[in-house]
Amino acid sequence: MTQTAPPAGGVAPITAPHGAKAAFFVLTFGTFVVGTGEFAIMGMLPEFASSLGLSASDAGHAITAYALGVVVGAPLITILGARLSRRELLLILFALFCCANLLSVAMPTPELVEVARFITGLPHGALIGISALVGASMVERARRGWAVGRILSGIAISTLVGAPFSTFAADHFGWRIAYLIIAALGLLTVAGIWRYIPTDPPNRKNSPLKEIRALASTQVLLTLVTASIGFGGMFAIYTYLTSVLQNVTHVPEWRIMIYMIVCGAGMLIGANVGAWIVDRNLDRAALLALGGSAVVMLAFPFVLHNEPALMLDVLLVPAFVNALGPALQTRLMDFAGDAQTLAASLNHSAFNIANALGASLGSALLARQFGYGALGVGGAVLSAGGLVVYLLAIALLRRSGQVEVRGDIE
């Protein structure tokens, strides 16, 4: 079926009860809290493992459990909540996020903690996807990229501020206190949503089956495949960056944190620059992000022994990869039809699939003795794969004679 562009002028932006600035702050703060909840364990893994009597590899199962929760929860929760308004869903899902983090604090055994982390991951994708949709609904069509990038920047800020703070809290007070603080921040977000996020009418005529049927779009599926592959290259490198710095570059222990901060800064830069380009040319933003990330990843093997060059590469890799986020999130809005919420949430399931794919590829390359430099080559292959899929999506769209949708989000 041919998709057509919306009428001139599109849908008027939704007005926030206490102003758009306050609403955007709450939504960005919410993605910051969710991002902190995801990334915190990576910095406090040694303390987490020690307190539960686990090895580092066994403690990593909690990370896997969370990622699995994201992949499962994004489509499941969104389909079950198909008839609710977005504001209602945000309130319910942030309440679940708070309770699940408290559950993580209370669980006495490693197995039960893993269950709690799985439950905590369930609302992750829907929270970020719905937040992006609410943000896009509050601005005119030409500024949707900016709105999405602004909200997704909360995740990047969590790597700069939230995760290091959680590591500090875990080192001084224990990992359970760190999760208790994250739960409290989640509760604060619930209060912010209640007061500052505009009320939207629930879609009582919608149904889970209608959401699923609306996803039968080649463009939506190819966009999700692009995300599942294209984001993976960053994780092929990021997962093993500490090992690279210790074993190849031989930087002092204290400087490793600087590299992590530089990486987080790259993510923040990418989200904002990518959003700026999206508002001018969406496809160009995606192609630049995928092509640029492949190039800077190919440079990775050649800069391992040059610390200034390596630090620049550590900045550029996440900058290019994260610039892809606003482009794909906005593209899903364009083509998802009646499955806006489901498609936006699935983007973050795809992101976690990419996380697992990149980390697994890196592990396989190292296990076969290709060396740390091969991580960059493997990451470039994933970025190139995402680029090929995206080009295929463009070619199929042009061949079908469809009009590319650049519509508003109602």
C-alpha positions as CSV (number, residue, x, y, z in Angstrom):
1,M,0.0,0.0,0.0
2,T,1.4,3.4,-0.9
3,Q,2.1,5.7,2.0
4,T,1.5,9.4,1.5
5,A,2.8,12.4,3.2
6,P,0.5,14.2,5.7
7,P,-1.4,17.3,4.7
8,A,0.4,20.6,4.6
9,G,0.8,22.0,8.1
10,G,0.4,18.5,9.7
11,V,-0.8,18.1,13.2
12,A,-0.4,21.0,15.7
13,P,2.1,20.3,18.5
14,I,0.6,19.3,21.8
15,T,0.9,22.0,24.5
16,A,2.5,21.0,27.8
17,P,0.6,22.2,30.9
18,H,3.6,24.1,32.4
19,G,5.6,24.7,29.2
20,A,7.6,22.6,26.8
21,K,11.0,23.3,28.5
22,A,9.8,21.7,31.8
23,A,8.4,18.8,29.9
24,F,11.5,18.2,27.9
25,F,13.6,18.4,31.1
26,V,11.5,15.7,32.7
27,L,11.7,13.4,29.7
28,T,15.4,13.9,29.3
29,F,15.9,13.3,33.1
30,G,13.8,10.1,32.7
31,T,16.1,8.7,30.0
32,F,19.1,9.7,32.1
33,V,17.7,7.7,35.0
34,V,16.9,4.7,32.8
35,G,20.4,4.9,31.2
36,T,22.0,5.1,34.6
37,G,20.1,2.0,35.7
38,E,21.4,0.1,32.6
39,F,25.0,1.2,32.7
40,A,25.6,1.5,36.4
41,I,26.4,-2.2,36.9
42,M,29.3,-2.1,34.4
43,G,31.3,0.2,36.7
44,M,30.4,-1.5,40.0
45,L,30.7,-5.0,38.8
46,P,33.7,-5.9,41.0
47,E,31.9,-4.8,44.2
48,F,28.7,-6.4,43.0
49,A,30.5,-9.7,42.3
50,S,32.4,-9.6,45.6
51,S,29.3,-9.0,47.8
52,L,27.5,-11.9,46.2
53,G,30.5,-14.2,46.2
54,L,30.6,-14.4,42.4
55,S,33.3,-14.4,39.8
56,A,33.4,-11.4,37.4
57,S,32.1,-13.6,34.5
58,D,29.2,-15.0,36.6
59,A,28.3,-11.5,37.8
60,G,28.0,-10.5,34.2
61,H,24.9,-12.7,34.0
62,A,23.0,-9.8,35.7
63,I,23.9,-7.6,32.7
64,T,22.6,-10.3,30.3
65,A,19.4,-10.7,32.3
66,Y,18.7,-6.9,32.0
67,A,19.4,-6.9,28.3
68,L,17.1,-9.9,27.8
69,G,14.4,-8.0,29.8
70,V,14.7,-5.1,27.3
71,V,14.4,-7.3,24.3
72,V,11.4,-9.1,25.7
73,G,9.7,-6.2,27.4
74,A,9.7,-3.6,24.6
75,P,7.2,-5.4,22.4
76,L,5.3,-7.2,25.2
77,I,4.6,-4.2,27.3
78,T,3.8,-1.9,24.4
79,I,1.3,-4.4,22.9
80,L,-0.4,-5.0,26.3
81,G,-0.7,-1.2,26.8
82,A,-1.9,-0.5,23.3
83,R,-5.1,1.2,24.6
84,L,-3.5,3.4,27.2
85,S,-2.4,7.0,26.6
86,R,1.3,7.6,26.4
87,R,1.3,9.6,29.6
88,E,-0.5,6.7,31.4
89,L,2.1,4.3,30.0
90,L,5.0,6.5,31.2
91,L,3.6,6.7,34.7
92,I,3.0,2.9,34.9
93,L,6.4,1.9,33.4
94,F,8.4,4.3,35.6
95,A,6.6,3.0,38.6
96,L,7.6,-0.6,37.5
97,F,11.1,0.6,37.0
98,C,11.3,2.0,40.6
99,C,9.8,-1.2,42.1
100,A,12.1,-3.5,40.1
101,N,15.2,-1.5,41.3
102,L,14.0,-1.8,44.8
103,L,13.5,-5.5,44.2
104,S,17.2,-5.7,43.1
105,V,18.1,-4.1,46.4
106,A,16.1,-6.6,48.4
107,M,17.0,-9.8,46.7
108,P,19.4,-11.9,48.9
109,T,20.8,-14.4,46.3
110,P,22.5,-14.0,42.9
111,E,19.8,-15.9,41.1
112,L,17.0,-13.7,42.6
113,V,19.0,-10.6,41.8
114,E,19.2,-11.7,38.1
115,V,15.4,-12.2,38.1
116,A,15.1,-8.6,39.5
117,R,17.4,-7.2,36.8
118,F,15.4,-9.0,34.1
119,I,12.2,-7.3,35.5
120,T,14.0,-4.0,35.6
121,G,14.9,-4.3,31.9
122,L,11.3,-5.0,30.8
123,P,10.1,-1.3,30.7
124,H,13.4,0.1,29.4
125,G,12.6,0.1,25.6
126,A,9.1,1.3,26.0
127,L,10.1,4.1,28.4
128,I,12.7,5.5,26.0
129,G,10.6,5.0,22.8
130,I,7.4,6.6,24.3
131,S,9.5,9.5,25.7
132,A,10.8,10.2,22.2
133,L,7.3,10.1,20.8
134,V,5.9,12.5,23.5
135,G,8.8,14.9,22.8
136,A,8.2,14.8,19.1
137,S,4.5,15.5,19.6
138,M,5.3,18.8,21.4
139,V,7.2,20.4,18.5
140,E,6.4,21.1,14.8
141,R,7.3,18.6,12.2
142,A,10.6,20.3,11.2
143,R,12.0,20.0,14.7
144,R,11.3,16.3,15.4
145,G,14.9,15.3,15.0
146,W,15.9,18.0,17.6
147,A,13.2,16.7,20.0
148,V,14.2,13.1,19.7
149,G,17.9,13.9,20.0
150,R,17.3,16.0,23.1
151,I,15.5,13.2,24.9
152,L,18.0,10.5,23.8
153,S,20.8,12.7,25.0
154,G,19.8,11.7,28.6
155,I,21.2,8.3,27.9
156,A,24.6,9.8,26.8
157,I,24.6,12.0,29.9
158,S,24.0,8.9,32.0
159,T,27.4,7.5,30.8
160,L,29.1,10.8,31.7
161,V,27.5,11.4,35.1
162,G,25.1,8.7,36.2
163,A,27.3,5.6,35.8
164,P,30.5,7.2,37.4
165,F,28.4,8.4,40.3
166,S,26.9,4.9,40.7
167,T,30.4,3.5,40.7
168,F,31.4,6.0,43.5
169,A,28.3,5.1,45.5
170,A,28.9,1.4,45.1
171,D,32.5,1.7,46.1
172,H,31.7,3.7,49.3
173,F,28.3,2.4,50.3
174,G,27.6,-0.8,48.4
175,W,25.9,-1.6,45.1
176,R,22.5,-1.9,46.8
177,I,22.6,1.7,47.9
178,A,23.4,2.7,44.3
179,Y,20.3,1.0,43.1
180,L,18.3,2.5,45.9
181,I,19.4,6.0,44.7
182,I,18.4,5.0,41.1
183,A,14.9,3.9,42.4
184,A,14.5,7.3,44.2
185,L,15.4,9.2,41.0
186,G,12.9,7.1,39.2
187,L,10.2,8.1,41.7
188,L,11.2,11.7,41.2
189,T,10.6,11.2,37.5
190,V,7.1,9.8,38.1
191,A,6.3,13.0,40.0
192,G,7.7,15.1,37.1
193,I,5.6,13.2,34.5
194,W,2.5,13.6,36.6
195,R,2.9,17.3,36.8
196,Y,4.6,18.4,33.6
197,I,3.8,15.9,30.8
198,P,0.8,16.8,28.7
199,T,-2.3,14.6,28.9
200,D,-3.1,12.8,25.6
201,P,-6.3,10.9,24.9
202,P,-6.1,7.1,25.2
203,N,-6.7,5.1,22.1
204,R,-9.5,2.9,23.3
205,K,-10.1,1.6,19.8
206,N,-6.6,0.3,19.5
207,S,-5.8,-3.4,20.1
208,P,-2.7,-5.5,20.4
209,L,-3.5,-7.2,17.1
210,K,-3.8,-3.8,15.4
211,E,-0.3,-2.8,16.7
212,I,1.2,-6.0,15.4
213,R,-0.5,-5.8,12.0
214,A,0.7,-2.2,11.6
215,L,4.3,-3.5,11.8
216,A,3.9,-5.4,8.5
217,S,5.9,-2.7,6.8
218,T,9.1,-3.5,5.0
219,Q,10.5,-0.1,5.8
220,V,9.9,-0.5,9.6
221,L,11.5,-4.0,9.5
222,L,14.5,-2.8,7.6
223,T,15.0,0.1,9.9
224,L,15.0,-2.2,12.9
225,V,17.5,-4.5,11.1
226,T,19.7,-1.5,10.5
227,A,19.6,-0.7,14.2
228,S,20.3,-4.4,15.2
229,I,23.4,-4.4,13.0
230,G,24.6,-0.8,12.7
231,F,24.8,-0.1,16.4
232,G,26.8,-3.3,17.1
233,G,30.2,-2.0,16.0
234,M,30.4,0.4,19.0
235,F,29.9,-2.4,21.4
236,A,32.5,-4.6,19.7
237,I,35.0,-2.0,20.8
238,Y,33.4,-0.5,24.0
239,T,33.0,-3.8,25.7
240,Y,36.7,-4.5,25.6
241,L,38.0,-0.9,25.8
242,T,39.3,-1.3,29.4
243,S,41.3,-4.4,28.4
244,V,42.7,-2.6,25.4
245,L,43.9,0.3,27.5
246,Q,45.4,-2.0,30.1
247,N,47.0,-4.6,27.8
248,V,47.9,-2.8,24.6
249,T,48.1,1.0,25.2
250,H,49.3,0.5,28.8
251,V,47.7,3.6,30.2
252,P,47.8,4.2,34.0
253,E,44.7,3.0,35.9
254,W,43.5,6.6,36.7
255,R,43.4,7.5,33.0
256,I,41.0,4.8,32.1
257,M,38.2,6.8,33.6
258,I,39.1,9.7,31.3
259,Y,38.7,7.5,28.3
260,M,35.2,6.5,29.6
261,I,34.3,10.1,30.0
262,V,35.5,10.9,26.5
263,C,33.4,8.0,25.2
264,G,30.4,9.4,27.0
265,A,31.1,12.9,25.6
266,G,31.2,11.3,22.1
267,M,27.8,9.8,22.6
268,L,26.4,13.1,23.7
269,I,27.9,15.0,20.8
270,G,26.6,12.3,18.4
271,A,23.0,12.5,19.7
272,N,22.9,16.3,19.3
273,V,24.7,16.6,15.9
274,G,22.8,13.6,14.5
275,A,19.5,15.3,15.5
276,W,20.5,18.5,13.9
277,I,21.2,16.7,10.6
278,V,18.0,14.7,10.8
279,D,15.9,18.0,10.7
280,R,17.7,18.8,7.5
281,N,17.9,15.5,5.8
282,L,17.1,12.2,7.6
283,D,18.6,9.8,5.1
284,R,21.8,11.8,5.0
285,A,22.1,11.7,8.8
286,A,21.8,7.9,8.8
287,L,24.2,7.4,5.9
288,L,26.8,9.7,7.4
289,A,26.5,8.0,10.8
290,L,26.9,4.5,9.4
291,G,29.6,5.4,6.8
292,G,31.5,7.6,9.3
293,S,31.5,5.0,12.0
294,A,32.9,2.3,9.7
295,V,35.8,4.6,8.8
296,V,36.7,5.6,12.4
297,M,36.5,1.9,13.4
298,L,38.8,0.9,10.6
299,A,41.3,3.4,12.1
300,F,41.2,1.7,15.5
301,P,43.9,-0.9,14.9
302,F,46.3,1.8,13.8
303,V,46.0,4.0,16.9
304,L,46.3,1.5,19.7
305,H,49.8,2.5,20.5
306,N,49.3,6.2,20.0
307,E,47.4,7.6,23.1
308,P,46.3,11.0,21.7
309,A,45.1,9.3,18.4
310,L,43.3,6.5,20.4
311,M,41.5,9.1,22.6
312,L,40.3,10.9,19.4
313,D,39.1,7.6,18.0
314,V,37.3,6.8,21.3
315,L,35.5,10.1,20.9
316,L,34.6,9.7,17.3
317,V,33.4,6.1,17.3
318,P,30.4,6.7,19.8
319,A,29.8,10.1,18.2
320,F,29.2,8.6,14.7
321,V,27.3,5.6,16.1
322,N,25.1,7.6,18.4
323,A,24.2,10.0,15.6
324,L,22.3,7.1,14.1
325,G,19.9,7.0,17.0
326,P,17.8,10.1,16.2
327,A,17.7,9.2,12.5
328,L,16.4,5.7,13.1
329,Q,13.9,6.7,15.8
330,T,12.5,9.4,13.6
331,R,12.3,7.1,10.5
332,L,10.3,4.6,12.5
333,M,7.9,7.4,13.4
334,D,7.5,8.1,9.6
335,F,6.7,4.5,8.6
336,A,5.1,2.8,11.6
337,G,1.5,4.0,10.9
338,D,-0.7,2.9,13.8
339,A,2.1,1.1,15.6
340,Q,4.0,4.3,16.6
341,T,4.6,3.2,20.2
342,L,5.5,-0.4,19.4
343,A,8.0,0.6,16.6
344,A,9.6,3.3,18.8
345,S,10.0,0.8,21.7
346,L,11.4,-2.0,19.4
347,N,14.2,0.4,18.3
348,H,15.7,-0.1,21.8
349,S,15.2,-3.9,21.6
350,A,17.2,-3.7,18.4
351,F,19.8,-1.5,20.2
352,N,20.3,-4.3,22.8
353,I,20.5,-6.9,20.2
354,A,23.3,-4.9,18.6
355,N,24.9,-4.7,22.1
356,A,24.9,-8.5,22.3
357,L,26.0,-8.9,18.7
358,G,28.9,-6.6,19.0
359,A,30.1,-8.0,22.3
360,S,29.8,-11.6,20.9
361,L,31.7,-10.7,17.7
362,G,34.5,-9.1,19.8
363,S,34.7,-12.1,22.0
364,A,34.9,-14.5,19.0
365,L,37.7,-12.4,17.4
366,L,39.7,-12.4,20.6
367,A,39.1,-16.1,21.3
368,R,40.6,-16.8,17.8
369,Q,43.7,-14.8,18.6
370,F,43.1,-12.1,16.1
371,G,44.2,-9.5,18.6
372,Y,42.5,-6.3,19.9
373,G,43.0,-4.4,16.7
374,A,40.5,-6.8,15.0
375,L,37.8,-5.3,17.2
376,G,37.8,-2.2,15.0
377,V,37.7,-4.2,11.8
378,G,34.8,-6.3,13.2
379,G,33.0,-3.2,14.3
380,A,33.5,-1.6,10.8
381,V,32.0,-4.7,9.2
382,L,28.8,-4.3,11.4
383,S,28.5,-0.6,10.5
384,A,29.0,-1.5,6.8
385,G,26.3,-4.1,7.2
386,G,23.9,-1.6,8.7
387,L,24.7,0.7,5.8
388,V,23.9,-1.9,3.2
389,V,20.6,-2.6,4.9
390,Y,19.7,1.1,5.0
391,L,20.6,1.5,1.3
392,L,18.4,-1.4,0.5
393,A,15.5,0.2,2.4
394,I,16.0,3.4,0.3
395,A,16.2,1.5,-3.0
396,L,13.0,-0.5,-2.2
397,L,11.2,2.7,-1.3
398,R,12.1,4.3,-4.5
399,R,11.3,1.3,-6.6
400,S,7.8,1.0,-5.1
401,G,7.1,4.6,-5.9
402,Q,6.1,5.4,-2.4
403,V,6.3,8.9,-1.0
404,E,8.6,9.1,1.9
405,V,6.6,10.0,4.9
406,R,7.8,12.9,7.0
407,G,4.7,13.2,9.2
408,D,3.8,14.5,12.6
409,I,3.3,12.3,15.6
410,E,-0.2,12.6,16.9
